[in-house]
Amino acid sequence: MNSSLADLGLSIPVIAAPMSGGPTTPAMVIAAHRAGGLGFLATGYKTPEAVETELRAVRGAAIPFGVNVFAPNPVPISTQRNAEYARAMQREADRFGISLPDAPIDGDD
């Protein structure tokens, strides 16, 4: 494999995605590594204490892994700002011939 991922000792070019809400566990991250891929822990919607516990568990396996960090927006987004954002994203999508849905974006998207 010729990529920067090769430096991590991966035997397959697979990244186990960080899925917030519970599916991604330390056991899944470790299993991804044992299968030859790279696992990522998800931190969304978890307390700092829960993240620390999971980090310790994966670090204890002494394997390379990633961490996905995001923070939901606690401030409501106005309809006008939402429309401005949608227009900016559509301009970017147009470069690739992609049509974005007209669904409104809520404060967590």
N, C-alpha and C positions, 0 to 999 in steps of 0.2 A: 504494500500500500504506500503510495507516494502522497503524503499530506502531512500537515502539522500534527494530525491525530496520531501518526505513526510514532511520534515521540512519547506518546502515552502508553505504548506497548499494546495497542489494540490489535487483535487478529482479524476483526471484522469491522467495517465502517458503519457501526450502528450506535446511535445515541438513544438511550432510554430516556424518554421525555419526562420532565418534571410536571406532574399532574396534581394541581392543588385540590384539596378537599379530601385527601386520604389515599388514593390509589398508589402513590409513590411512597414507598417505605424504605428504610435503610436496607431491609432484606432484598428488595427489588434492585436497589443500586448495586449491592454486592453481587447479586445474581447476574446482573448485566455485565459486570466486570469479569466474573468467572466464565461467562459465555464468550468473552472476547471483546465486548463493547464498552461503552462509557455510560455510566449512570449519573443522573442529576437528581438531587433532592429538591423538592418543592417547598417553599416557605410560606406561600400565600395562605392567609387565613389561620396561621398558627401563632401561638404565643412564642415569645423569645425563649421561654423555658423548654417548650416542645422542640423548637429548632435546635437548641443547644443539645438536648438529649439525642436527637437524630444525628447531629454532626459528630458527637462523641462515638456513637455506634459505628458510623461509617469510617471515621478516622481509626477506630480500633482495628479495622480490617486492613489497614495500611495499603489502601488502593487509591488510584487517581479517581476523582469524581468532581462533579460540578454542582453548583447551587444556584437555583433560580430565585431571585429576590424581586418582589414587586409590592407595592403598597396601593391598595384601592384608594381612589380619590374621595375624600370625605366632604368635598365641596360640590354642591350641585352645579351642573354645567347648563348654561342658558341655551335656549333653542337657537339663538343667533350664533353663538360660539360653536355649537354643534354643527350647524350648517356650514360655517366657514371651514371647519375641520374636514367635513365631508367633501367639500369642493376641492380642498388641497389634496386630499387622498385620491380623489377621482382623477385629478391631473396626473398624479404619479401612476395610477393604474392605467390611464390611457396610454402611457408609454409602452405598456406591455399588452395592450389590447384586452384589458380586463374591465368588466362592468361590475361595479360594487352595488350591493343591495340598497334599496331606499329605506330600509328599516332604521328607525331612530336609534341613536346611541344613548344608552343610559349612563349614569355616573360611574358604573363599574366596568364599562367596556374600554 
